[in-house]
Amino acid sequence: MKSLIDNARSFAATHVADPERAESFRALEAGQSPETLFITCSDSRVVPALFTGASPGELFELRTAGNIVPEYRSDDPSGESATIEYAVRVLGVRDIIVCGHSHCGAVTAVVRGDDLSSVPAVQGWLERSVPADAPARAVETFTDDMAEAVQRHAVAQLETLRSYPCVQERMEQGTLGLHAWYYEVHTGAVEVHLPESDPVSFGPL
């Protein structure tokens, strides 16, 4: 905690003192216009701005346990669906990226059928948002990093996104792109979904 506090105290003086940086930060007070909604896991090892090189204002981030996109329900809205709807309809993002990552605890728990009774909120979230066999369906090889299961899970979230009215509208207009990425936490490598090759094929970005 101390290092976080120390950095927060010195941030303005050390990072915004430079005239060029100061100008870019001042521009942020006018509002935001990110081009990309980046949906990824809450995992502390996944830092989107670090591996994308994004500056403040470039990514509109949504972080959920297991980078899960819940079903859209206007009668029972969630913070996640509200964030997606705001990004698409108000901010007008041009792309949505769903980024899964290696060694994902949420996907691993679903695949292995772990007992989550000690964390009922987590259990309820996964039961509500992920069909019991979704990440595991058609997975041929289970490895420590659960790469194949995580990749299939990321692609499955794109299908859920396509059911959102706001996403449907923009895709029909041809003004919104959907992408699935896979981030390897222990190497920093990023792979991208290649639907033209295979429904669940991933390759180098």
ChimeraX commands (.cxc) that place a marker at each C-alpha (Angstrom):
marker #1 position 0.00,0.00,0.00 radius 0.5
marker #1 position 2.84,2.40,0.82 radius 0.5
marker #1 position 4.26,2.28,-2.70 radius 0.5
marker #1 position 0.82,3.01,-4.14 radius 0.5
marker #1 position 0.43,6.03,-1.87 radius 0.5
marker #1 position 3.94,7.30,-2.63 radius 0.5
marker #1 position 3.36,7.06,-6.38 radius 0.5
marker #1 position -0.05,8.74,-6.14 radius 0.5
marker #1 position 1.48,11.63,-4.19 radius 0.5
marker #1 position 4.24,12.18,-6.73 radius 0.5
marker #1 position 2.32,11.41,-9.92 radius 0.5
marker #1 position 1.30,14.95,-10.88 radius 0.5
marker #1 position 4.75,16.37,-10.24 radius 0.5
marker #1 position 6.75,13.63,-11.96 radius 0.5
marker #1 position 4.49,12.62,-14.84 radius 0.5
marker #1 position 2.46,15.69,-15.71 radius 0.5
marker #1 position 5.11,18.36,-15.15 radius 0.5
marker #1 position 6.46,17.99,-18.68 radius 0.5
marker #1 position 4.70,20.60,-20.88 radius 0.5
marker #1 position 3.75,18.08,-23.58 radius 0.5
marker #1 position 2.31,15.64,-21.07 radius 0.5
marker #1 position 0.60,18.42,-19.17 radius 0.5
marker #1 position -1.17,19.52,-22.34 radius 0.5
marker #1 position -2.42,15.97,-23.06 radius 0.5
marker #1 position -3.77,15.67,-19.53 radius 0.5
marker #1 position -5.48,19.07,-19.71 radius 0.5
marker #1 position -7.25,17.92,-22.86 radius 0.5
marker #1 position -8.92,15.15,-20.85 radius 0.5
marker #1 position -11.08,17.64,-18.95 radius 0.5
marker #1 position -13.05,18.30,-22.14 radius 0.5
marker #1 position -14.41,14.75,-22.13 radius 0.5
marker #1 position -13.57,11.33,-23.47 radius 0.5
marker #1 position -13.77,9.78,-26.91 radius 0.5
marker #1 position -12.22,6.29,-26.72 radius 0.5
marker #1 position -12.35,4.24,-29.89 radius 0.5
marker #1 position -12.23,0.87,-28.14 radius 0.5
marker #1 position -14.17,-0.87,-25.38 radius 0.5
marker #1 position -11.76,-3.33,-23.79 radius 0.5
marker #1 position -13.44,-6.12,-21.81 radius 0.5
marker #1 position -11.08,-8.23,-19.77 radius 0.5
marker #1 position -10.68,-10.08,-16.50 radius 0.5
marker #1 position -10.30,-8.45,-13.10 radius 0.5
marker #1 position -7.07,-10.46,-12.66 radius 0.5
marker #1 position -4.30,-8.20,-11.34 radius 0.5
marker #1 position -1.79,-9.68,-13.80 radius 0.5
marker #1 position -3.72,-8.29,-16.77 radius 0.5
marker #1 position -2.97,-4.60,-17.38 radius 0.5
marker #1 position -4.45,-3.54,-20.75 radius 0.5
marker #1 position -2.67,-0.19,-21.01 radius 0.5
marker #1 position 0.65,-1.95,-20.36 radius 0.5
marker #1 position 0.52,-4.35,-23.30 radius 0.5
marker #1 position -1.48,-2.16,-25.68 radius 0.5
marker #1 position 0.46,1.02,-24.98 radius 0.5
marker #1 position -2.82,2.91,-24.59 radius 0.5
marker #1 position -2.73,6.42,-23.17 radius 0.5
marker #1 position -5.41,7.92,-20.89 radius 0.5
marker #1 position -8.62,8.33,-22.84 radius 0.5
marker #1 position -7.93,5.64,-25.46 radius 0.5
marker #1 position -9.49,2.59,-23.82 radius 0.5
marker #1 position -12.90,2.34,-22.16 radius 0.5
marker #1 position -12.37,-0.62,-19.84 radius 0.5
marker #1 position -14.78,-3.15,-18.41 radius 0.5
marker #1 position -13.28,-5.68,-16.03 radius 0.5
marker #1 position -15.25,-8.63,-14.75 radius 0.5
marker #1 position -14.44,-11.95,-13.13 radius 0.5
marker #1 position -13.47,-14.17,-16.06 radius 0.5
marker #1 position -14.02,-11.35,-18.63 radius 0.5
marker #1 position -17.63,-12.53,-18.73 radius 0.5
marker #1 position -20.27,-10.63,-20.69 radius 0.5
marker #1 position -23.64,-11.29,-19.01 radius 0.5
marker #1 position -26.80,-11.60,-21.08 radius 0.5
marker #1 position -28.59,-8.36,-21.83 radius 0.5
marker #1 position -31.73,-7.81,-19.75 radius 0.5
marker #1 position -33.38,-4.39,-19.87 radius 0.5
marker #1 position -35.71,-5.46,-17.05 radius 0.5
marker #1 position -32.78,-6.38,-14.80 radius 0.5
marker #1 position -29.81,-4.26,-15.90 radius 0.5
marker #1 position -26.32,-4.97,-14.63 radius 0.5
marker #1 position -23.32,-2.70,-14.30 radius 0.5
marker #1 position -21.67,-4.67,-17.08 radius 0.5
marker #1 position -24.53,-4.28,-19.55 radius 0.5
marker #1 position -24.81,-0.58,-18.69 radius 0.5
marker #1 position -21.12,-0.08,-19.36 radius 0.5
marker #1 position -21.35,-1.83,-22.74 radius 0.5
marker #1 position -24.46,0.09,-23.74 radius 0.5
marker #1 position -22.91,3.42,-22.75 radius 0.5
marker #1 position -19.71,2.66,-24.66 radius 0.5
marker #1 position -21.57,1.69,-27.82 radius 0.5
marker #1 position -24.44,4.19,-27.87 radius 0.5
marker #1 position -23.05,7.24,-26.08 radius 0.5
marker #1 position -19.29,7.09,-26.63 radius 0.5
marker #1 position -19.63,5.48,-30.05 radius 0.5
marker #1 position -16.67,3.13,-29.75 radius 0.5
marker #1 position -15.66,1.55,-33.05 radius 0.5
marker #1 position -14.36,-1.74,-31.68 radius 0.5
marker #1 position -14.95,-4.08,-28.76 radius 0.5
marker #1 position -12.18,-6.41,-27.64 radius 0.5
marker #1 position -12.85,-9.31,-25.26 radius 0.5
marker #1 position -9.49,-10.36,-23.88 radius 0.5
marker #1 position -9.08,-13.65,-22.02 radius 0.5
marker #1 position -5.83,-14.61,-20.36 radius 0.5
marker #1 position -3.77,-17.66,-19.46 radius 0.5
marker #1 position -4.21,-19.28,-16.05 radius 0.5
marker #1 position -7.70,-17.77,-15.66 radius 0.5
marker #1 position -9.19,-18.83,-12.35 radius 0.5
marker #1 position -12.81,-18.39,-13.45 radius 0.5
marker #1 position -12.49,-20.53,-16.58 radius 0.5
marker #1 position -10.41,-23.12,-14.72 radius 0.5
marker #1 position -13.08,-23.38,-12.01 radius 0.5
marker #1 position -15.82,-23.96,-14.58 radius 0.5
marker #1 position -13.80,-26.50,-16.55 radius 0.5
marker #1 position -12.81,-28.48,-13.46 radius 0.5
marker #1 position -16.17,-28.14,-11.77 radius 0.5
marker #1 position -14.56,-26.71,-8.61 radius 0.5
marker #1 position -16.54,-26.45,-5.40 radius 0.5
marker #1 position -17.22,-22.72,-5.00 radius 0.5
marker #1 position -19.61,-22.95,-2.08 radius 0.5
marker #1 position -17.23,-20.87,0.06 radius 0.5
marker #1 position -17.53,-17.98,-2.42 radius 0.5
marker #1 position -21.26,-17.93,-3.20 radius 0.5
marker #1 position -21.16,-14.64,-5.12 radius 0.5
marker #1 position -18.49,-16.04,-7.44 radius 0.5
marker #1 position -20.44,-19.27,-7.80 radius 0.5
marker #1 position -23.63,-17.37,-8.66 radius 0.5
marker #1 position -21.85,-15.15,-11.18 radius 0.5
marker #1 position -20.37,-18.13,-13.01 radius 0.5
marker #1 position -23.61,-20.14,-12.91 radius 0.5
marker #1 position -25.60,-17.17,-14.21 radius 0.5
marker #1 position -23.18,-16.11,-16.91 radius 0.5
marker #1 position -21.50,-19.28,-18.15 radius 0.5
marker #1 position -23.24,-22.47,-19.29 radius 0.5
marker #1 position -21.74,-25.31,-17.29 radius 0.5
marker #1 position -19.88,-26.83,-20.24 radius 0.5
marker #1 position -19.25,-23.71,-22.33 radius 0.5
marker #1 position -15.47,-23.27,-21.94 radius 0.5
marker #1 position -14.89,-27.02,-21.93 radius 0.5
marker #1 position -17.07,-27.87,-24.93 radius 0.5
marker #1 position -14.93,-29.50,-27.65 radius 0.5
marker #1 position -11.70,-28.74,-25.78 radius 0.5
marker #1 position -9.23,-31.46,-26.64 radius 0.5
marker #1 position -6.31,-30.65,-24.35 radius 0.5
marker #1 position -6.27,-29.25,-20.83 radius 0.5
marker #1 position -3.01,-27.55,-19.88 radius 0.5
marker #1 position -1.92,-25.56,-16.84 radius 0.5
marker #1 position -2.63,-22.30,-18.62 radius 0.5
marker #1 position -6.01,-23.53,-19.91 radius 0.5
marker #1 position -5.24,-21.76,-23.19 radius 0.5
marker #1 position -7.76,-23.54,-25.40 radius 0.5
marker #1 position -10.58,-23.31,-22.87 radius 0.5
marker #1 position -9.90,-19.61,-22.25 radius 0.5
marker #1 position -9.81,-18.86,-25.97 radius 0.5
marker #1 position -13.12,-20.64,-26.58 radius 0.5
marker #1 position -14.56,-18.78,-23.61 radius 0.5
marker #1 position -13.49,-15.41,-25.05 radius 0.5
marker #1 position -15.09,-16.24,-28.40 radius 0.5
marker #1 position -18.29,-17.27,-26.60 radius 0.5
marker #1 position -18.49,-13.78,-25.06 radius 0.5
marker #1 position -18.62,-12.30,-28.57 radius 0.5
marker #1 position -21.77,-14.32,-29.19 radius 0.5
marker #1 position -23.34,-12.85,-26.07 radius 0.5
marker #1 position -22.33,-9.36,-27.19 radius 0.5
marker #1 position -24.06,-9.89,-30.52 radius 0.5
marker #1 position -27.35,-10.32,-28.63 radius 0.5
marker #1 position -27.14,-6.77,-27.20 radius 0.5
marker #1 position -29.56,-4.46,-29.09 radius 0.5
marker #1 position -27.00,-1.65,-29.22 radius 0.5
marker #1 position -24.35,-3.98,-30.63 radius 0.5
marker #1 position -26.77,-5.47,-33.17 radius 0.5
marker #1 position -27.67,-2.00,-34.43 radius 0.5
marker #1 position -24.07,-0.90,-34.90 radius 0.5
marker #1 position -23.01,-4.15,-36.53 radius 0.5
marker #1 position -25.88,-3.90,-39.00 radius 0.5
marker #1 position -24.64,-0.41,-39.83 radius 0.5
marker #1 position -21.14,-1.77,-40.30 radius 0.5
marker #1 position -19.71,0.64,-37.73 radius 0.5
marker #1 position -18.65,-1.75,-34.98 radius 0.5
marker #1 position -16.07,-4.53,-34.92 radius 0.5
marker #1 position -15.89,-7.40,-32.40 radius 0.5
marker #1 position -12.59,-9.07,-31.53 radius 0.5
marker #1 position -11.38,-11.79,-29.16 radius 0.5
marker #1 position -7.82,-11.69,-27.80 radius 0.5
marker #1 position -5.79,-14.03,-25.63 radius 0.5
marker #1 position -3.07,-12.66,-23.34 radius 0.5
marker #1 position -0.35,-14.90,-21.90 radius 0.5
marker #1 position 0.49,-13.50,-18.47 radius 0.5
marker #1 position 3.88,-15.19,-18.14 radius 0.5
marker #1 position 5.27,-14.11,-21.55 radius 0.5
marker #1 position 3.29,-10.99,-22.46 radius 0.5
marker #1 position 2.35,-12.52,-25.83 radius 0.5
marker #1 position -1.00,-11.59,-27.35 radius 0.5
marker #1 position -2.95,-13.73,-29.81 radius 0.5
marker #1 position -6.06,-12.79,-31.76 radius 0.5
marker #1 position -9.09,-14.77,-32.85 radius 0.5
marker #1 position -8.91,-15.76,-36.53 radius 0.5
marker #1 position -12.51,-16.66,-37.45 radius 0.5
marker #1 position -11.64,-16.90,-41.14 radius 0.5
marker #1 position -9.36,-19.87,-40.38 radius 0.5
marker #1 position -11.48,-21.71,-37.82 radius 0.5
marker #1 position -14.33,-20.71,-35.48 radius 0.5
marker #1 position -11.98,-20.89,-32.48 radius 0.5
marker #1 position -8.55,-20.46,-34.09 radius 0.5
marker #1 position -6.10,-17.98,-32.54 radius 0.5
marker #1 position -2.81,-16.72,-33.91 radius 0.5
marker #1 position -0.20,-13.98,-33.40 radius 0.5
marker #1 position -1.55,-10.46,-33.34 radius 0.5
marker link #1:1,2 radius 0.2
marker link #1:2,3 radius 0.2
marker link #1:3,4 radius 0.2
marker link #1:4,5 radius 0.2
marker link #1:5,6 radius 0.2
marker link #1:6,7 radius 0.2
marker link #1:7,8 radius 0.2
marker link #1:8,9 radius 0.2
marker link #1:9,10 radius 0.2
marker link #1:10,11 radius 0.2
marker link #1:11,12 radius 0.2
marker link #1:12,13 radius 0.2
marker link #1:13,14 radius 0.2
marker link #1:14,15 radius 0.2
marker link #1:15,16 radius 0.2
marker link #1:16,17 radius 0.2
marker link #1:17,18 radius 0.2
marker link #1:18,19 radius 0.2
marker link #1:19,20 radius 0.2
marker link #1:20,21 radius 0.2
marker link #1:21,22 radius 0.2
marker link #1:22,23 radius 0.2
marker link #1:23,24 radius 0.2
marker link #1:24,25 radius 0.2
marker link #1:25,26 radius 0.2
marker link #1:26,27 radius 0.2
marker link #1:27,28 radius 0.2
marker link #1:28,29 radius 0.2
marker link #1:29,30 radius 0.2
marker link #1:30,31 radius 0.2
marker link #1:31,32 radius 0.2
marker link #1:32,33 radius 0.2
marker link #1:33,34 radius 0.2
marker link #1:34,35 radius 0.2
marker link #1:35,36 radius 0.2
marker link #1:36,37 radius 0.2
marker link #1:37,38 radius 0.2
marker link #1:38,39 radius 0.2
marker link #1:39,40 radius 0.2
marker link #1:40,41 radius 0.2
marker link #1:41,42 radius 0.2
marker link #1:42,43 radius 0.2
marker link #1:43,44 radius 0.2
marker link #1:44,45 radius 0.2
marker link #1:45,46 radius 0.2
marker link #1:46,47 radius 0.2
marker link #1:47,48 radius 0.2
marker link #1:48,49 radius 0.2
marker link #1:49,50 radius 0.2
marker link #1:50,51 radius 0.2
marker link #1:51,52 radius 0.2
marker link #1:52,53 radius 0.2
marker link #1:53,54 radius 0.2
marker link #1:54,55 radius 0.2
marker link #1:55,56 radius 0.2
marker link #1:56,57 radius 0.2
marker link #1:57,58 radius 0.2
marker link #1:58,59 radius 0.2
marker link #1:59,60 radius 0.2
marker link #1:60,61 radius 0.2
marker link #1:61,62 radius 0.2
marker link #1:62,63 radius 0.2
marker link #1:63,64 radius 0.2
marker link #1:64,65 radius 0.2
marker link #1:65,66 radius 0.2
marker link #1:66,67 radius 0.2
marker link #1:67,68 radius 0.2
marker link #1:68,69 radius 0.2
marker link #1:69,70 radius 0.2
marker link #1:70,71 radius 0.2
marker link #1:71,72 radius 0.2
marker link #1:72,73 radius 0.2
marker link #1:73,74 radius 0.2
marker link #1:74,75 radius 0.2
marker link #1:75,76 radius 0.2
marker link #1:76,77 radius 0.2
marker link #1:77,78 radius 0.2
marker link #1:78,79 radius 0.2
marker link #1:79,80 radius 0.2
marker link #1:80,81 radius 0.2
marker link #1:81,82 radius 0.2
marker link #1:82,83 radius 0.2
marker link #1:83,84 radius 0.2
marker link #1:84,85 radius 0.2
marker link #1:85,86 radius 0.2
marker link #1:86,87 radius 0.2
marker link #1:87,88 radius 0.2
marker link #1:88,89 radius 0.2
marker link #1:89,90 radius 0.2
marker link #1:90,91 radius 0.2
marker link #1:91,92 radius 0.2
marker link #1:92,93 radius 0.2
marker link #1:93,94 radius 0.2
marker link #1:94,95 radius 0.2
marker link #1:95,96 radius 0.2
marker link #1:96,97 radius 0.2
marker link #1:97,98 radius 0.2
marker link #1:98,99 radius 0.2
marker link #1:99,100 radius 0.2
marker link #1:100,101 radius 0.2
marker link #1:101,102 radius 0.2
marker link #1:102,103 radius 0.2
marker link #1:103,104 radius 0.2
marker link #1:104,105 radius 0.2
marker link #1:105,106 radius 0.2
marker link #1:106,107 radius 0.2
marker link #1:107,108 radius 0.2
marker link #1:108,109 radius 0.2
marker link #1:109,110 radius 0.2
marker link #1:110,111 radius 0.2
marker link #1:111,112 radius 0.2
marker link #1:112,113 radius 0.2
marker link #1:113,114 radius 0.2
marker link #1:114,115 radius 0.2
marker link #1:115,116 radius 0.2
marker link #1:116,117 radius 0.2
marker link #1:117,118 radius 0.2
marker link #1:118,119 radius 0.2
marker link #1:119,120 radius 0.2
marker link #1:120,121 radius 0.2
marker link #1:121,122 radius 0.2
marker link #1:122,123 radius 0.2
marker link #1:123,124 radius 0.2
marker link #1:124,125 radius 0.2
marker link #1:125,126 radius 0.2
marker link #1:126,127 radius 0.2
marker link #1:127,128 radius 0.2
marker link #1:128,129 radius 0.2
marker link #1:129,130 radius 0.2
marker link #1:130,131 radius 0.2
marker link #1:131,132 radius 0.2
marker link #1:132,133 radius 0.2
marker link #1:133,134 radius 0.2
marker link #1:134,135 radius 0.2
marker link #1:135,136 radius 0.2
marker link #1:136,137 radius 0.2
marker link #1:137,138 radius 0.2
marker link #1:138,139 radius 0.2
marker link #1:139,140 radius 0.2
marker link #1:140,141 radius 0.2
marker link #1:141,142 radius 0.2
marker link #1:142,143 radius 0.2
marker link #1:143,144 radius 0.2
marker link #1:144,145 radius 0.2
marker link #1:145,146 radius 0.2
marker link #1:146,147 radius 0.2
marker link #1:147,148 radius 0.2
marker link #1:148,149 radius 0.2
marker link #1:149,150 radius 0.2
marker link #1:150,151 radius 0.2
marker link #1:151,152 radius 0.2
marker link #1:152,153 radius 0.2
marker link #1:153,154 radius 0.2
marker link #1:154,155 radius 0.2
marker link #1:155,156 radius 0.2
marker link #1:156,157 radius 0.2
marker link #1:157,158 radius 0.2
marker link #1:158,159 radius 0.2
marker link #1:159,160 radius 0.2
marker link #1:160,161 radius 0.2
marker link #1:161,162 radius 0.2
marker link #1:162,163 radius 0.2
marker link #1:163,164 radius 0.2
marker link #1:164,165 radius 0.2
marker link #1:165,166 radius 0.2
marker link #1:166,167 radius 0.2
marker link #1:167,168 radius 0.2
marker link #1:168,169 radius 0.2
marker link #1:169,170 radius 0.2
marker link #1:170,171 radius 0.2
marker link #1:171,172 radius 0.2
marker link #1:172,173 radius 0.2
marker link #1:173,174 radius 0.2
marker link #1:174,175 radius 0.2
marker link #1:175,176 radius 0.2
marker link #1:176,177 radius 0.2
marker link #1:177,178 radius 0.2
marker link #1:178,179 radius 0.2
marker link #1:179,180 radius 0.2
marker link #1:180,181 radius 0.2
marker link #1:181,182 radius 0.2
marker link #1:182,183 radius 0.2
marker link #1:183,184 radius 0.2
marker link #1:184,185 radius 0.2
marker link #1:185,186 radius 0.2
marker link #1:186,187 radius 0.2
marker link #1:187,188 radius 0.2
marker link #1:188,189 radius 0.2
marker link #1:189,190 radius 0.2
marker link #1:190,191 radius 0.2
marker link #1:191,192 radius 0.2
marker link #1:192,193 radius 0.2
marker link #1:193,194 radius 0.2
marker link #1:194,195 radius 0.2
marker link #1:195,196 radius 0.2
marker link #1:196,197 radius 0.2
marker link #1:197,198 radius 0.2
marker link #1:198,199 radius 0.2
marker link #1:199,200 radius 0.2
marker link #1:200,201 radius 0.2
marker link #1:201,202 radius 0.2
marker link #1:202,203 radius 0.2
marker link #1:203,204 radius 0.2
marker link #1:204,205 radius 0.2
view
